[in-house]
């Protein structure tokens, strides 16, 4: 159970990072 939560949190953090990267590229 705890492992699934950790995986979900990890995936979410990766998604946020990708969104931020794309946002920065658009700004530049």
N, C-alpha and C positions, 0 to 999 in steps of 0.2 A: 504493500500500500504506500509506504513512504517513498519507495523507489519511483513509483509512477509520478508522485507529486514532484519529486526532484527533476525527473525527465521533463515534465510539463513546464516547470519553471525555467529549465535550461533552454528548451525550445523557444519559449516566450522571449527570453533575453536575446537569443540569436535573432529572432524576428525584429525586435526593437532595434538592434544594432544595424540590421540591413536597412530598415526604414530610415534611420538617422543618416546612414551613408548616402542613400539615394537623395535624401533631402539636402545634404551638404553639396552633393554634386550639382543639384539643380540650382542652388544658390550661387555657386561659383560660375 
